Amino acid sequence: MRIHVGIVAALLLAATSHAQAQWVDSRDIMGGGPNFFGGGASAIPRETVYYPTHYAPGTIIINTPERRLYLILGDGQALRYGIGVGRDGFRWGGVHRISAKKEWPSWTPPRQMLARRPDLPRHMVGGIENPLGARALYLGSTLYRIHGSNEPETIGQAVSSGCFRMTNEDVVDLYSRVSVGATVIVKN
């Protein structure tokens, strides 16, 4: 029997006095869904595809309208991953480099997000409940990242505040293949 985490959380919240309740539904922090705590595989499996390009191996190309991320392998091939992208009003494009990589990153919502969502926590330590998931690749000096998510049902959707979501399994795979300094091209 599978117990829905949202129901359990609601019951726990109801059992707590109103004065003591400090609970935030983490699934909603970055446009979440019902399986935030669940994990699971993406409906869009990663695969090696034919991708002729002049970009060097190790380059990441994000095709926002297609909702796919390509890691250039060379010899006309790339690894293709399904991703979640920014919802309307939060999509962007440009060229950046990976400025940092973190395992189980902590998260501090940017002031712009806090202005939209003042109910958010001011900081979350890394872990399975953190909306950044298992790994994060930071994009230059922007507020954006390529990061994991425990919401596989959102992969292929426009759901984020501008970051690029992957399943935790896929972001761990990508993380192991790229280095700080790698070029990231975001096509919008």
Order of alpha helices (4+ residues) and beta strands (2+ residues): alpha-beta-beta-beta-beta-beta-beta-alpha-beta-beta-beta-beta-alpha-beta
